Amino acid sequence: MKKEFIIKKTPLLKIVLNKMDFEIINHQYKEENGVFLYSKLYDIGFKEKSTNHLETLFVFFFSLILPGATSKIMKTKERIRMNYDGKEKHFILFDCDKHVVLEVITEIKKRIN
């Protein structure tokens, strides 16, 4: 049973769920493409856009030291986070359909349990 989820049309970002694995096809970031086995996936989740406090603090102190440097709030992008084969992986999402992302993550979680 094969299911396809199109997260973004241009450039194409889709996730294809197969019986034993799932495939990420990303035309924008080709290094994120790959086939992942459910048996090696420990956890998967969606991370909202948020403030990166550590980087913001670093930039603030850096702006105090260097003349002309300005401080700003550093943000992390929306992303899919997964623990695959003991390694943390992140897939950055730009202008994606959040509802489709949440739906595909729910489907993957059903298949790993």
C-alpha positions as protocol buffer text, in pm:
chain_id: "A"
residue {
  index: 1
  type: MET
  ca { x: 0 y: 0 z: 0 }
}
residue {
  index: 2
  type: LYS
  ca { x: 167 y: 319 z: -126 }
}
residue {
  index: 3
  type: LYS
  ca { x: 60 y: 668 z: -14 }
}
residue {
  index: 4
  type: GLU
  ca { x: 191 y: 998 z: -150 }
}
residue {
  index: 5
  type: PHE
  ca { x: 182 y: 1329 z: 35 }
}
residue {
  index: 6
  type: ILE
  ca { x: 274 y: 1644 z: -158 }
}
residue {
  index: 7
  type: ILE
  ca { x: 392 y: 1897 z: 99 }
}
residue {
  index: 8
  type: LYS
  ca { x: 500 y: 2161 z: -153 }
}
residue {
  index: 9
  type: LYS
  ca { x: 446 y: 2175 z: -529 }
}
residue {
  index: 10
  type: THR
  ca { x: 722 y: 2415 z: -640 }
}
residue {
  index: 11
  type: PRO
  ca { x: 995 y: 2311 z: -586 }
}
residue {
  index: 12
  type: LEU
  ca { x: 856 y: 1967 z: -525 }
}
residue {
  index: 13
  type: LEU
  ca { x: 866 y: 1826 z: -173 }
}
residue {
  index: 14
  type: LYS
  ca { x: 681 y: 1501 z: -119 }
}
residue {
  index: 15
  type: ILE
  ca { x: 689 y: 1201 z: 107 }
}
residue {
  index: 16
  type: VAL
  ca { x: 594 y: 859 z: -25 }
}
residue {
  index: 17
  type: LEU
  ca { x: 490 y: 597 z: 231 }
}
residue {
  index: 18
  type: ASN
  ca { x: 557 y: 237 z: 134 }
}
residue {
  index: 19
  type: LYS
  ca { x: 494 y: -83 z: 329 }
}
residue {
  index: 20
  type: MET
  ca { x: 841 y: -112 z: 489 }
}
residue {
  index: 21
  type: ASP
  ca { x: 986 y: 237 z: 437 }
}
residue {
  index: 22
  type: PHE
  ca { x: 916 y: 595 z: 334 }
}
residue {
  index: 23
  type: GLU
  ca { x: 1091 y: 816 z: 82 }
}
residue {
  index: 24
  type: ILE
  ca { x: 1153 y: 1189 z: 101 }
}
residue {
  index: 25
  type: ILE
  ca { x: 1178 y: 1359 z: -238 }
}
residue {
  index: 26
  type: ASN
  ca { x: 1298 y: 1718 z: -214 }
}
residue {
  index: 27
  type: HIS
  ca { x: 1388 y: 1905 z: -533 }
}
residue {
  index: 28
  type: GLN
  ca { x: 1506 y: 2213 z: -340 }
}
residue {
  index: 29
  type: TYR
  ca { x: 1751 y: 2039 z: -105 }
}
residue {
  index: 30
  type: LYS
  ca { x: 1863 y: 1725 z: -286 }
}
residue {
  index: 31
  type: GLU
  ca { x: 2088 y: 1617 z: 4 }
}
residue {
  index: 32
  type: GLU
  ca { x: 1770 y: 1558 z: 208 }
}
residue {
  index: 33
  type: ASN
  ca { x: 1641 y: 1296 z: -39 }
}
residue {
  index: 34
  type: GLY
  ca { x: 1642 y: 941 z: 83 }
}
residue {
  index: 35
  type: VAL
  ca { x: 1465 y: 621 z: 173 }
}
residue {
  index: 36
  type: PHE
  ca { x: 1413 y: 555 z: 545 }
}
residue {
  index: 37
  type: LEU
  ca { x: 1310 y: 222 z: 699 }
}
residue {
  index: 38
  type: TYR
  ca { x: 1036 y: 231 z: 964 }
}
residue {
  index: 39
  type: SER
  ca { x: 1233 y: -27 z: 1163 }
}
residue {
  index: 40
  type: LYS
  ca { x: 1525 y: 218 z: 1209 }
}
residue {
  index: 41
  type: LEU
  ca { x: 1306 y: 518 z: 1292 }
}
residue {
  index: 42
  type: TYR
  ca { x: 1280 y: 581 z: 1666 }
}
residue {
  index: 43
  type: ASP
  ca { x: 1090 y: 910 z: 1664 }
}
residue {
  index: 44
  type: ILE
  ca { x: 959 y: 1174 z: 1426 }
}
residue {
  index: 45
  type: GLY
  ca { x: 798 y: 1511 z: 1489 }
}
residue {
  index: 46
  type: PHE
  ca { x: 720 y: 1858 z: 1358 }
}
residue {
  index: 47
  type: LYS
  ca { x: 896 y: 2160 z: 1508 }
}
residue {
  index: 48
  type: GLU
  ca { x: 731 y: 2501 z: 1480 }
}
residue {
  index: 49
  type: LYS
  ca { x: 916 y: 2819 z: 1392 }
}
residue {
  index: 50
  type: SER
  ca { x: 1073 y: 2944 z: 1715 }
}
residue {
  index: 51
  type: THR
  ca { x: 1330 y: 3179 z: 1864 }
}
residue {
  index: 52
  type: ASN
  ca { x: 1681 y: 3043 z: 1898 }
}
residue {
  index: 53
  type: HIS
  ca { x: 1777 y: 3195 z: 2234 }
}
residue {
  index: 54
  type: LEU
  ca { x: 2142 y: 3083 z: 2233 }
}
residue {
  index: 55
  type: GLU
  ca { x: 2217 y: 3233 z: 1890 }
}
residue {
  index: 56
  type: THR
  ca { x: 2025 y: 3550 z: 1979 }
}
residue {
  index: 57
  type: LEU
  ca { x: 2236 y: 3593 z: 2293 }
}
residue {
  index: 58
  type: PHE
  ca { x: 2558 y: 3532 z: 2098 }
}
residue {
  index: 59
  type: VAL
  ca { x: 2463 y: 3791 z: 1832 }
}
residue {
  index: 60
  type: PHE
  ca { x: 2371 y: 4042 z: 2104 }
}
residue {
  index: 61
  type: PHE
  ca { x: 2713 y: 4012 z: 2273 }
}
residue {
  index: 62
  type: PHE
  ca { x: 2885 y: 4018 z: 1935 }
}
residue {
  index: 63
  type: SER
  ca { x: 2706 y: 4345 z: 1849 }
}
residue {
  index: 64
  type: LEU
  ca { x: 2834 y: 4501 z: 2175 }
}
residue {
  index: 65
  type: ILE
  ca { x: 3195 y: 4418 z: 2091 }
}
residue {
  index: 66
  type: LEU
  ca { x: 3210 y: 4514 z: 1723 }
}
residue {
  index: 67
  type: PRO
  ca { x: 3128 y: 4868 z: 1612 }
}
residue {
  index: 68
  type: GLY
  ca { x: 2850 y: 4890 z: 1356 }
}
residue {
  index: 69
  type: ALA
  ca { x: 2717 y: 4541 z: 1425 }
}
residue {
  index: 70
  type: THR
  ca { x: 2348 y: 4517 z: 1507 }
}
residue {
  index: 71
  type: SER
  ca { x: 2171 y: 4264 z: 1721 }
}
residue {
  index: 72
  type: LYS
  ca { x: 1860 y: 4081 z: 1610 }
}
residue {
  index: 73
  type: ILE
  ca { x: 1643 y: 3793 z: 1718 }
}
residue {
  index: 74
  type: MET
  ca { x: 1752 y: 3467 z: 1555 }
}
residue {
  index: 75
  type: LYS
  ca { x: 1474 y: 3229 z: 1447 }
}
residue {
  index: 76
  type: THR
  ca { x: 1477 y: 2861 z: 1361 }
}
residue {
  index: 77
  type: LYS
  ca { x: 1267 y: 2750 z: 1065 }
}
residue {
  index: 78
  type: GLU
  ca { x: 981 y: 2502 z: 1067 }
}
residue {
  index: 79
  type: ARG
  ca { x: 1119 y: 2154 z: 1022 }
}
residue {
  index: 80
  type: ILE
  ca { x: 1063 y: 1783 z: 1044 }
}
residue {
  index: 81
  type: ARG
  ca { x: 1285 y: 1630 z: 1313 }
}
residue {
  index: 82
  type: MET
  ca { x: 1352 y: 1260 z: 1334 }
}
residue {
  index: 83
  type: ASN
  ca { x: 1574 y: 1020 z: 1522 }
}
residue {
  index: 84
  type: TYR
  ca { x: 1680 y: 772 z: 1255 }
}
residue {
  index: 85
  type: ASP
  ca { x: 1918 y: 490 z: 1338 }
}
residue {
  index: 86
  type: GLY
  ca { x: 2036 y: 675 z: 1649 }
}
residue {
  index: 87
  type: LYS
  ca { x: 2112 y: 1000 z: 1461 }
}
residue {
  index: 88
  type: GLU
  ca { x: 1916 y: 1324 z: 1475 }
}
residue {
  index: 89
  type: LYS
  ca { x: 1804 y: 1449 z: 1131 }
}
residue {
  index: 90
  type: HIS
  ca { x: 1629 y: 1774 z: 1040 }
}
residue {
  index: 91
  type: PHE
  ca { x: 1442 y: 1863 z: 723 }
}
residue {
  index: 92
  type: ILE
  ca { x: 1381 y: 2237 z: 680 }
}
residue {
  index: 93
  type: LEU
  ca { x: 1037 y: 2338 z: 550 }
}
residue {
  index: 94
  type: PHE
  ca { x: 967 y: 2660 z: 356 }
}
residue {
  index: 95
  type: ASP
  ca { x: 614 y: 2765 z: 260 }
}
residue {
  index: 96
  type: CYS
  ca { x: 476 y: 2416 z: 313 }
}
residue {
  index: 97
  type: ASP
  ca { x: 126 y: 2297 z: 390 }
}
residue {
  index: 98
  type: LYS
  ca { x: 147 y: 2240 z: 766 }
}
residue {
  index: 99
  type: HIS
  ca { x: -168 y: 2024 z: 772 }
}
residue {
  index: 100
  type: VAL
  ca { x: -18 y: 1781 z: 520 }
}
residue {
  index: 101
  type: VAL
  ca { x: 307 y: 1767 z: 721 }
}
residue {
  index: 102
  type: LEU
  ca { x: 117 y: 1683 z: 1040 }
}
residue {
  index: 103
  type: GLU
  ca { x: -90 y: 1422 z: 855 }
}
residue {
  index: 104
  type: VAL
  ca { x: 215 y: 1245 z: 711 }
}
residue {
  index: 105
  type: ILE
  ca { x: 391 y: 1246 z: 1051 }
}
residue {
  index: 106
  type: THR
  ca { x: 82 y: 1089 z: 1208 }
}
residue {
  index: 107
  type: GLU
  ca { x: 79 y: 819 z: 938 }
}
residue {
  index: 108
  type: ILE
  ca { x: 450 y: 746 z: 988 }
}
residue {
  index: 109
  type: LYS
  ca { x: 404 y: 723 z: 1367 }
}
residue {
  index: 110
  type: LYS
  ca { x: 125 y: 466 z: 1315 }
}
residue {
  index: 111
  type: ARG
  ca { x: 358 y: 257 z: 1101 }
}
residue {
  index: 112
  type: ILE
  ca { x: 650 y: 257 z: 1347 }
}
residue {
  index: 113
  type: ASN
  ca { x: 430 y: 150 z: 1641 }
}
